[in-house]
């Protein structure tokens, strides 16, 4: 039961970080006049992918300590 709650908290945190990054990217693109759909999609995709790198690095560090 607690593993399920822990997983849900992790997923919620990931979604929150991704949503904040997407919002900031959208505002920056709008402010700079970027209207290319390709650049928008690339920016939004990178916003959802980069937190994975943090999780992988954090997990690697925890495994290294064990």
LOKEKOL-435104 format. One record per residue: residue in three letters; y, x, z of N, C-alpha, C in turn. Coordinates in steps of 0.1 Angstrom, whole numbers, padded with zeros to 4 digits, always signed. Example, Ala and Ser with C-alpha at 12.3 -4.5 7.8 and 13.67 -1.06 7.14 Angstrom:
residues 2
ALA-0057+0132+0078-0045+0123+0078-0033+0132+0078 SER-0022+0128+0071-0011+0137+0071+0000+0129+0079 
END
This chain:
residues 66
UNK-0012+0008+0000+0000+0000+0000+0013+0009+0000 UNK+0013+0019+0009+0025+0027+0009+0027+0036-0003 UNK+0016+0039-0010+0016+0047-0023+0023+0038-0033 UNK+0020+0025-0033+0026+0016-0043+0041+0015-0041 UNK+0045+0014-0028+0059+0013-0025+0066+0026-0028 UNK+0060+0037-0025+0066+0050-0029+0068+0051-0044 UNK+0058+0047-0051+0059+0048-0066+0070+0039-0071 UNK+0072+0027-0065+0082+0018-0069+0096+0023-0066 UNK+0097+0030-0055+0110+0036-0051+0113+0048-0061 UNK+0103+0055-0064+0106+0066-0074+0110+0061-0088 UNK+0103+0050-0092+0107+0044-0105+0121+0038-0105 UNK+0124+0032-0094+0137+0026-0092+0148+0037-0092 UNK+0146+0048-0085+0155+0059-0085+0157+0065-0099 UNK+0146+0066-0107+0146+0071-0120+0154+0062-0129 UNK+0152+0049-0128+0159+0040-0136+0174+0040-0133 UNK+0177+0041-0120+0191+0042-0116+0198+0054-0121 UNK+0192+0065-0121+0198+0078-0126+0200+0076-0141 UNK+0189+0071-0148+0190+0069-0162+0201+0060-0166 UNK+0203+0049-0159+0213+0039-0162+0227+0045-0160 UNK+0229+0053-0149+0242+0059-0147+0245+0069-0158 UNK+0235+0077-0162+0237+0087-0173+0240+0080-0186 UNK+0233+0069-0189+0236+0061-0201+0250+0055-0201 UNK+0254+0050-0190+0267+0044-0189+0278+0055-0191 UNK+0276+0066-0184+0286+0077-0186+0286+0082-0200 UNK+0275+0083-0207+0274+0087-0221+0281+0077-0230 UNK+0279+0065-0227+0285+0054-0235+0300+0055-0234 UNK+0305+0056-0222+0319+0057-0220+0325+0069-0226 UNK+0318+0081-0226+0323+0093-0232+0323+0091-0247 UNK+0313+0086-0253+0312+0084-0267+0324+0074-0272 UNK+0326+0064-0264+0337+0054-0268+0350+0061-0267 UNK+0352+0069-0257+0365+0076-0255+0368+0086-0266 UNK+0357+0093-0270+0359+0103-0281+0358+0097-0295 UNK+0356+0084-0296+0355+0078-0309+0342+0080-0317 UNK+0331+0083-0310+0319+0086-0317+0313+0072-0320 UNK+0312+0069-0333+0306+0056-0337+0293+0057-0345 UNK+0288+0069-0347+0276+0071-0354+0264+0066-0346 UNK+0257+0056-0352+0245+0051-0345+0235+0062-0342 UNK+0233+0072-0350+0224+0082-0348+0228+0090-0335 UNK+0240+0094-0334+0245+0101-0322+0243+0093-0309 UNK+0246+0080-0311+0244+0071-0299+0230+0070-0295 UNK+0221+0069-0304+0207+0068-0301+0202+0081-0295 UNK+0206+0092-0301+0202+0105-0295+0207+0107-0281 UNK+0220+0104-0279+0226+0105-0266+0219+0096-0255 UNK+0216+0084-0259+0209+0075-0249+0195+0079-0247 UNK+0188+0084-0257+0174+0089-0255+0174+0101-0246 UNK+0183+0110-0248+0184+0122-0239+0187+0118-0225 UNK+0195+0108-0223+0198+0103-0209+0185+0097-0202 UNK+0176+0092-0210+0164+0087-0203+0153+0097-0202 UNK+0155+0108-0210+0144+0119-0209+0147+0130-0199 UNK+0160+0133-0197+0163+0145-0189+0158+0144-0174 UNK+0158+0132-0168+0153+0131-0155+0138+0135-0154 UNK+0131+0134-0164+0117+0138-0164+0116+0153-0162 UNK+0125+0161-0167+0126+0175-0165+0127+0178-0150 UNK+0136+0171-0143+0138+0172-0129+0125+0169-0121 UNK+0118+0159-0125+0106+0155-0118+0095+0166-0120 UNK+0094+0171-0133+0084+0182-0136+0087+0194-0128 UNK+0100+0198-0128+0104+0210-0120+0102+0209-0105 UNK+0105+0197-0100+0103+0195-0086+0088+0195-0082 UNK+0080+0189-0091+0066+0188-0088+0060+0202-0089 UNK+0064+0210-0099+0059+0224-0100+0063+0232-0088 UNK+0075+0230-0082+0079+0237-0070+0070+0233-0058 UNK+0068+0220-0057+0059+0216-0046+0045+0221-0047 UNK+0040+0221-0059+0026+0227-0061+0026+0242-0059 UNK+0037+0248-0062+0038+0263-0059+0037+0266-0044 UNK+0043+0258-0036+0043+0260-0022+0030+0257-0016 UNK+0022+0248-0022+0009+0245-0016-0002+0255-0018 
END
